[in-house]
Amino acid sequence: MERKDNYWLRKTIGRRRFVASSGAVVAGAAAFTAVGCGDDDDDTNGDATTAPTGTATTTASATGTATQATRPAPTGTLRVSVASLMDQSGDPFFQTGGLARPVDLHAFGSFFRPGDDGQREFDLAEKLEVSPDRMQLTFKMRPNVKFWDGTTVKAQDSAWSFQGYMGRTPPNPSAAALGRQVESVTATDDSTLVIKLKAPTAFEGREITFWNTSSQAHYEKVGADAFKENSMGTGPFKITKNEKGQFMEMEAHEGHWNPNRIPFAKTLRFQLVPELTTRIAQLKTGESSVIEGVTGATALQLSNEPNIKIVTGPQTAWLKLNFFEAQEGTAPWTDKRLREALVISIDQEGITKGLLRQGTPSPNVQLWPKTLCYDEKLFPARKYDINRAKQLVQEAGLQGFSFPVISYTSSSYPLIPEVAQAMAASWKEIGLNPQISQQESGAYFAAFTSRALKGVGVQGWPFSPDGRVNLVLYFKTGSAFGSTDNYQFIDDNIAKMVASTNNEEQIKIAQDVYKYAYDEFLFGGAPWSDSQWAVSDKVKNWIRPAGDPYMTRLESVELTS
């Protein structure tokens, strides 16, 4: 393999900001499914590998989604129990990460939103124009969008909101990155917003974490302090009560611009319940209609309970294996035989059925079936081959080779320490000597970003909708949470991809990079994990967006009378 001279770009970002930036690209349409009923991922090559139009102008349909029959007036109360809403902030400019997305996506809106197919779709904007030099984005705002108080959203509100987002104290975790990208934001009239960039956008703004739009008039009416608790949004639900650590209550926004997103439920109540056993008890007694965090054996047990169903969001997360010393050029990690042996000796089917009790075997590549750039033909799941793995270890003379296997506990992937132990057991079987080391997650990622870890480290990853953006954020040398530093092929092709103005060419280059990492076994992977929720028989329907592991799209929940 051709490599660069070894060097490190020591760029550190906090764990919470990482979750926030990942959450920004986490998107999501898995059907409402029960255990044993399958899912909608048979067409894994479908829209996930369809290139965008490649034109400089992108326009939304009249409603942004397919139209449907007029919904009945919202009625009833939907109670859901979640472990956390992070800061539980009602402030549109301070949504700090993935676990806050139930608030963010139900209450607020930006130019785009995650679509049910896993890709972005227009929300408050109906058109985007990218300048020929890619240094300017011009949004045309929808004329029919209303805030909760019935006033019309204007481009001036979005320009004012940018300043509010950037000026928050404490700052929004993604504000610094946005500041490095955006030169200025200007409303040229009521419906036109112009964003000037500091560097050309490579992917029509897909790499940018856009901000929520709120009402300047409301802010001036209530004042800065009250605004943080009594804000104004455009989402399908409006925040009405917020007791930190206890609950957040919302009411249906019947004036939402998109008729398909007007809620069925009149009231939505998020109940903060950290303990899973308590959430289960609430579901059984009727105190909650939906609970999160039911995976593996717990989900199977609940599926046998009367009046309870399991809803599955397929392939929402992945557990990556980082071979830290391979990127340093350290022997024997430079020996492809070692890396291949580590990958093909993982019994993904066994982990899926025996440990996780859910999920699907994956290839060792950082793509999901609904991610743009994924192609099952290019990246088939690795065949489990314990005998070949033993042979490779023997050929490389690595019998008894000892190395650390570092894990941590996180909500981003179920049972991370247990999965790491299962893989380590396989590696012992092929003649290696792995040493398990479990760390606190904050310490783990601090050491990760400073390039202080050795051996193999596991890393939970939420779904990412665009494989091109993924390469820029996590594959390029110096990427904070990457493990492919110093590979000339990767860096050269990422630069070539960013320089291209043709979407099909970008996707082809991105697939070449992923194929290189796949063929060279630059990292490994555990099964794709599903996200699962338990719902009572009061829940008649719930649309689950593709790749979304969070408690979202609750406006689609229909309750029985």
C-alpha positions in Angstrom: 0.0 0.0 0.0 1.2 3.5 -0.8 1.4 5.6 2.4 2.3 9.1 3.3 5.1 10.1 5.7 3.7 9.5 9.2 2.2 12.5 10.9 -0.7 13.5 13.1 -3.1 16.3 12.9 -4.2 16.5 16.6 -7.7 17.9 16.3 -9.9 17.3 19.3 -13.6 17.8 19.6 -15.8 16.9 22.5 -17.8 13.6 22.6 -21.1 15.6 22.8 -20.2 17.7 19.8 -19.4 14.5 17.9 -22.8 13.1 18.7 -24.4 16.4 17.6 -22.6 16.5 14.3 -23.4 12.9 13.6 -26.9 13.5 14.7 -27.1 16.3 12.1 -26.6 13.8 9.4 -28.5 11.0 11.0 -31.7 10.8 9.0 -34.3 8.7 8.2 -38.4 4.9 5.9 -38.5 1.8 7.7 -42.1 0.5 7.9 -43.9 0.0 11.1 -42.8 -3.6 11.8 -43.2 -6.1 14.6 -40.7 -8.9 15.5 -40.9 -11.6 12.8 -42.6 -9.4 10.3 -39.6 -8.4 8.3 -38.6 -4.9 7.1 -38.4 -2.8 4.0 -34.7 -3.2 3.2 -34.9 -5.8 0.5 -34.3 -3.1 -2.0 -31.0 -2.1 -0.5 -29.6 -0.7 -3.7 -32.8 1.4 -4.4 -32.7 5.1 -3.7 -29.6 4.8 -1.6 -27.3 4.7 -4.6 -29.3 7.1 -6.8 -27.2 10.2 -7.6 -28.7 13.7 -7.0 -29.6 15.7 -10.1 -26.2 17.3 -10.4 -27.8 20.7 -11.3 -27.0 23.9 -9.5 -30.7 24.4 -8.6 -32.7 22.0 -6.4 -36.4 22.5 -5.9 -38.9 20.9 -3.6 -42.3 19.7 -4.5 -45.4 21.7 -3.5 -45.6 19.9 -0.1 -42.2 18.2 0.1 -43.9 14.7 0.5 -46.7 12.8 -1.2 -50.1 14.1 -0.5 -52.7 12.2 1.5 -56.3 12.4 2.5 -57.2 15.2 5.0 -56.3 14.1 8.5 -58.8 14.2 11.3 -58.4 16.8 13.9 -55.7 15.8 16.4 -57.1 14.0 19.5 -55.8 12.2 22.5 -52.6 12.1 24.4 -49.5 10.2 23.3 -47.2 9.4 26.3 -43.7 8.2 25.5 -41.0 7.3 28.0 -37.4 8.1 27.1 -34.2 7.6 29.1 -32.9 11.1 28.4 -33.5 14.3 26.3 -29.9 15.5 27.1 -30.2 19.1 28.3 -34.0 19.0 27.8 -33.7 22.4 26.3 -36.7 24.2 24.6 -34.2 26.6 23.0 -34.1 26.2 19.2 -30.5 27.4 19.1 -29.2 24.9 21.8 -30.0 21.4 20.7 -26.9 19.5 21.8 -26.9 16.0 20.4 -28.6 12.9 19.3 -30.7 12.3 22.4 -32.1 15.8 22.0 -33.4 15.1 18.6 -36.9 14.1 19.8 -37.2 17.8 20.8 -35.4 19.3 17.9 -37.2 17.4 15.1 -40.7 17.7 16.6 -40.6 21.3 17.6 -38.3 23.2 15.2 -37.3 23.3 11.6 -34.5 24.4 9.2 -34.1 24.5 5.5 -34.0 20.7 5.3 -35.1 17.9 7.4 -34.4 14.1 7.4 -36.7 12.3 5.0 -38.3 9.0 5.7 -36.0 7.4 3.1 -32.8 8.4 5.0 -31.9 11.3 2.8 -32.5 15.0 3.3 -35.6 16.8 2.0 -36.7 20.4 1.9 -38.5 21.7 5.0 -38.7 25.5 5.4 -37.1 26.2 2.1 -38.5 25.1 -1.3 -35.5 25.8 -3.5 -31.7 25.9 -3.2 -29.4 27.5 -5.8 -25.7 26.9 -5.6 -23.5 29.5 -7.3 -21.1 28.3 -10.1 -18.1 28.8 -7.9 -19.9 26.9 -5.0 -19.2 29.8 -2.7 -22.8 30.9 -2.2 -26.0 29.1 -1.3 -29.3 30.9 -2.0 -32.5 29.5 -0.4 -36.0 30.4 -1.5 -38.2 30.1 1.6 -41.7 28.6 1.4 -44.4 31.2 1.4 -46.9 29.2 3.5 -44.8 28.3 6.6 -46.3 29.6 9.9 -44.8 29.8 13.4 -46.8 28.3 16.2 -48.4 31.8 16.8 -49.6 31.9 13.3 -47.2 34.5 12.0 -45.4 33.9 8.7 -41.8 32.7 8.6 -39.6 35.1 6.6 -36.0 34.9 5.4 -35.2 37.6 7.9 -36.1 35.2 10.7 -33.6 32.7 9.4 -30.8 35.4 9.1 -31.6 36.5 12.7 -31.6 32.9 13.9 -28.1 32.4 12.5 -26.8 35.1 14.8 -28.8 33.6 17.7 -27.3 30.1 17.0 -23.8 31.4 16.7 -24.0 33.6 19.8 -25.4 31.1 22.3 -23.7 31.0 25.7 -22.8 28.3 26.4 -22.4 27.7 22.6 -24.2 25.2 20.6 -21.7 22.3 20.1 -21.8 22.6 16.3 -21.5 26.4 16.2 -17.7 26.5 15.9 -17.8 24.2 12.8 -20.5 26.3 11.2 -18.5 29.5 11.9 -15.5 28.0 10.0 -17.8 27.4 7.0 -20.0 30.4 6.8 -18.8 33.9 6.0 -22.2 35.7 6.1 -26.0 35.2 6.1 -28.2 37.8 4.5 -31.9 38.1 3.8 -32.2 40.0 0.5 -36.0 40.0 0.7 -38.8 38.3 2.7 -38.3 35.0 0.9 -34.6 34.9 -0.1 -31.7 34.0 2.1 -28.1 34.2 0.8 -25.3 32.3 2.6 -21.8 33.1 1.6 -19.2 30.5 2.4 -15.5 30.6 3.3 -14.7 27.6 1.1 -16.6 26.0 -1.8 -19.3 23.6 -0.8 -18.5 20.1 -2.2 -21.9 18.5 -1.8 -24.6 21.2 -2.2 -24.4 22.1 1.5 -24.8 18.5 2.8 -21.6 18.9 4.9 -23.1 21.9 6.7 -25.1 21.6 10.0 -27.8 24.2 9.4 -29.5 26.0 12.2 -33.1 26.1 13.3 -35.3 29.1 12.4 -37.2 30.9 15.1 -39.2 34.2 15.3 -37.3 37.4 15.8 -40.6 39.2 16.7 -41.3 36.6 19.5 -37.8 37.0 20.9 -38.2 40.8 21.0 -41.6 40.4 22.7 -40.6 38.0 25.5 -36.9 38.8 26.0 -33.7 36.8 26.0 -34.2 34.9 29.2 -37.8 33.9 28.6 -37.1 32.9 25.0 -34.9 30.1 26.1 -37.9 28.5 28.0 -40.7 29.9 25.9 -39.4 29.8 22.3 -41.1 29.8 19.0 -40.8 27.1 16.3 -42.4 25.7 13.1 -42.5 22.0 13.9 -45.6 19.7 14.1 -45.6 20.1 17.9 -45.2 23.2 20.0 -43.7 23.1 23.5 -46.1 24.0 26.2 -44.6 22.6 29.5 -41.1 21.6 30.4 -40.2 20.3 33.8 -36.5 19.5 33.7 -35.8 15.8 34.6 -39.5 15.0 34.7 -41.3 15.6 31.5 -41.8 17.8 28.4 -45.2 18.3 27.0 -46.2 19.5 23.5 -49.4 20.2 21.7 -50.2 19.7 18.0 -49.4 22.5 15.6 -52.4 22.3 13.4 -51.1 25.1 11.2 -48.1 23.1 10.0 -47.4 23.8 6.4 -47.2 20.1 5.5 -50.6 18.4 5.9 -48.7 15.0 6.1 -47.0 16.2 9.3 -50.0 17.5 11.2 -50.1 15.2 14.2 -52.8 12.7 14.9 -52.3 13.1 18.7 -53.4 16.4 20.3 -50.9 16.2 23.1 -47.4 14.6 23.1 -45.8 14.0 26.5 -42.1 12.9 26.9 -41.7 11.3 30.2 -38.0 11.2 31.5 -37.5 7.7 32.9 -33.8 6.6 33.0 -34.5 3.1 34.3 -35.6 0.5 31.7 -37.5 -1.6 34.2 -39.6 1.5 35.1 -40.2 2.2 31.5 -41.4 -1.4 31.0 -43.7 -1.1 34.0 -45.2 2.1 32.6 -45.9 0.4 29.3 -47.6 -2.5 31.0 -49.8 -0.3 33.2 -50.7 2.1 30.4 -48.8 5.1 31.7 -46.8 5.1 28.4 -47.8 4.0 24.9 -44.2 3.9 23.6 -40.9 3.2 25.4 -37.3 3.2 24.1 -34.3 1.0 24.8 -35.7 -2.5 24.4 -33.1 -4.6 22.6 -32.1 -8.2 22.5 -33.6 -10.6 25.0 -35.7 -7.8 26.5 -37.4 -7.2 23.2 -38.1 -10.9 22.6 -39.5 -11.2 26.1 -41.8 -8.2 25.6 -43.0 -9.4 22.2 -44.6 -12.4 24.0 -46.5 -10.1 26.3 -50.2 -9.5 25.5 -51.1 -6.1 24.1 -47.4 -5.2 23.4 -45.7 -5.0 20.0 -42.0 -4.4 19.1 -41.3 -1.7 16.5 -38.0 -2.1 14.7 -35.8 0.4 12.8 -33.5 -1.8 10.8 -29.7 -1.2 10.5 -29.6 2.1 12.4 -26.1 1.6 13.9 -22.8 -0.1 13.3 -19.8 -1.1 15.5 -16.5 -0.4 13.8 -13.2 -2.0 14.7 -10.3 0.4 14.4 -6.8 -1.0 13.8 -5.0 1.9 15.4 -1.4 0.9 14.7 -2.1 0.1 11.0 -2.4 3.8 10.3 0.9 4.4 12.1 2.7 1.9 9.9 3.5 -0.3 12.9 4.3 -4.0 12.4 2.6 -6.5 12.4 -0.4 -4.3 11.8 1.0 -3.4 8.3 0.5 -7.1 7.5 -2.8 -7.5 5.7 -3.0 -11.1 6.7 -3.4 -10.1 10.4 -6.2 -7.6 9.5 -8.0 -10.1 7.3 -7.8 -12.8 10.0 -9.3 -10.4 12.6 -12.2 -9.6 10.2 -13.2 -13.0 8.8 -13.0 -14.7 12.2 -15.9 -12.6 13.6 -19.0 -14.8 13.7 -21.4 -12.0 12.9 -24.3 -14.4 12.5 -23.7 -15.8 15.9 -23.5 -12.4 17.5 -26.7 -11.4 15.7 -28.7 -14.4 16.8 -27.0 -15.4 20.1 -26.1 -12.1 21.7 -27.8 -9.1 20.2 -30.9 -11.1 19.2 -31.5 -8.6 16.4 -29.5 -7.0 13.6 -27.9 -8.1 10.3 -24.4 -9.2 9.4 -22.5 -6.3 7.8 -19.4 -5.8 5.5 -16.4 -4.1 7.1 -17.2 -0.8 5.5 -18.6 2.4 7.0 -21.8 2.4 5.0 -25.4 1.4 5.6 -27.9 0.0 3.1 -29.8 3.3 3.0 -26.6 5.4 2.8 -25.8 7.2 -0.5 -22.8 5.4 -2.0 -23.8 1.9 -0.7 -23.9 -0.9 -3.1 -24.4 -4.5 -1.9 -22.5 -5.9 -4.9 -19.4 -3.8 -4.0 -19.5 -4.5 -0.3 -20.9 -7.9 0.5 -20.9 -9.1 4.1 -17.7 -10.9 4.9 -17.9 -14.7 5.0 -17.1 -16.2 8.4 -14.1 -18.4 7.8 -12.3 -19.5 11.0 -10.1 -22.0 9.2 -8.7 -19.4 6.8 -8.2 -17.0 9.7 -6.1 -19.6 11.5 -4.1 -20.3 8.4 -3.4 -16.5 7.9 -2.2 -16.2 11.5 0.1 -19.2 11.0 1.5 -17.9 7.7 2.2 -14.5 9.3 4.0 -16.2 12.2 1.7 -14.4 14.7 0.6 -17.3 16.9 0.3 -15.8 20.5 0.5 -12.2 19.3 -0.9 -10.1 22.1 -2.8 -6.8 21.7 -5.4 -4.7 23.6 -9.1 -4.8 22.6 -10.6 -1.5 24.0 -14.3 -1.0 24.5 -16.7 1.3 26.3 -20.4 1.5 27.1 -22.6 3.7 25.0 -26.2 4.1 23.8 -25.0 4.3 20.2 -24.8 0.5 19.9 -26.1 -2.2 22.2 -23.9 -4.3 24.4 -20.6 -2.9 23.1 -18.4 -4.6 25.8 -20.2 -7.9 25.4 -19.7 -7.8 21.6 -16.0 -7.0 22.0 -15.7 -10.0 24.3 -17.3 -12.2 21.8 -14.9 -11.1 19.1 -11.9 -11.5 21.4 -13.0 -15.1 22.0 -12.9 -15.7 18.3 -9.5 -14.2 18.0 -8.2 -16.5 20.8 -9.6 -19.4 18.8 -7.4 -18.5 15.8 -4.2 -18.4 17.9 -4.0 -14.7 18.9 -3.9 -13.3 22.5 -6.3 -10.3 22.8 -6.4 -8.5 26.1 -9.8 -6.9 26.9 -9.7 -3.4 28.3 -13.0 -1.5 29.0 -12.8 2.3 29.5 -15.1 5.1 30.4 -16.4 6.6 27.2 -15.1 10.1 27.8 -11.6 8.9 28.5 -11.8 6.5 25.5 -12.6 9.2 23.0 -10.2 11.7 24.5 -7.4 9.1 23.9 -8.9 8.3 20.5 -8.7 11.9 19.2 -5.2 12.4 20.5 -4.0 9.2 18.8 -3.0 7.6 22.0 -4.8 4.2 21.6 -3.1 1.0 20.5 -4.3 -2.3 19.2 -8.0 -2.7 18.3 -10.7 -0.2 19.5 -14.4 -0.6 19.0 -16.5 2.4 18.0 -20.3 2.8 17.8 -21.6 4.7 14.8 -25.1 6.0 14.1 -26.5 5.9 10.6 -25.1 8.4 8.1 -27.1 9.3 5.0 -24.3 10.4 2.7 -21.2 8.4 2.2 -19.3 11.3 0.5 -19.7 13.5 3.6 -18.7 10.6 5.7 -15.3 10.3 3.9 -14.5 14.0 4.4 -15.4 13.9 8.1 -13.9 10.6 9.1 -11.5 9.1 6.5 -9.2 12.0 5.6 -5.9 12.1 7.5 -6.3 13.9 10.8 -10.0 13.3 11.1 -10.8 13.4 14.8 -12.7 10.1 14.9 -11.0 8.4 11.9 -8.6 5.5 11.7 -7.3 5.8 8.2 -4.5 8.4 8.5 -1.6 8.4 6.1 -3.1 6.5 3.2 -2.2 8.4 0.0 -4.9 6.7 -2.1 -7.6 7.8 0.4 -6.4 11.4 0.8 -5.8 11.9 -2.9 -9.2 10.6 -3.9 -11.1 12.5 -1.2 -9.4 15.7 -2.6 -10.4 14.6 -6.1 -14.0 14.0 -5.0 -14.3 17.3 -3.3 -13.0 19.1 -6.4 -15.5 17.4 -8.7 -18.7 19.3 -9.6 -20.5 16.2 -10.9 -22.5 14.2 -8.3 -22.2 10.8 -10.2 -18.4 11.2 -10.4 -18.3 12.1 -6.7 -20.2 9.0 -5.8 -18.0 6.8 -8.0 -14.8 8.2 -6.4 -16.3 7.7 -2.9 -17.1 4.1 -3.8 -13.5 3.6 -4.9 -12.3 4.8 -1.6 -14.7 2.6 0.4 -13.7 -0.4 -1.9 -10.0 0.3 -1.1 -10.6 0.3 2.6 -12.8 -2.8 2.2 -10.2 -4.8 0.1 -7.3 -3.8 2.3 -9.2 -4.6 5.6 -8.3 -1.2 7.0 -10.9 -1.8 9.7 -13.5 -4.4 10.6 -17.1 -4.4 11.7 -19.7 -6.1 13.8 -23.3 -6.6 12.7 -25.5 -3.7 11.8 -27.7 -3.1 14.8 -31.5 -2.4 14.8 -33.2 0.1 17.0 -36.2 -1.2 18.8 -39.1 0.2 20.7 -42.0 -1.4 22.6 -45.5 0.0 22.0 -48.9 -0.8 23.5 -51.8 -1.9 21.4 -53.1 1.6 21.6 -50.5 2.5 18.9 -52.1 1.8 15.5 -49.4 3.1 13.2 -45.9 4.7 13.5 -43.7 5.6 10.5 -40.1 4.9 11.3 -37.5 6.8 9.2 -34.7 4.8 7.7 -31.6 4.7 9.9 -33.1 6.8 12.7 -32.4 5.4 16.2 -34.3 8.1 18.0 -37.8 8.7 19.3 -38.9 10.7 16.3 -41.8 11.0 13.7 -44.3 10.9 16.6 -46.6 13.1 14.6 -47.3 10.0 12.5 -48.5 7.9 15.5 -52.1 7.0 15.3 -53.8 6.0 18.5 -56.8 3.7 18.9 -59.9 5.4 20.4 
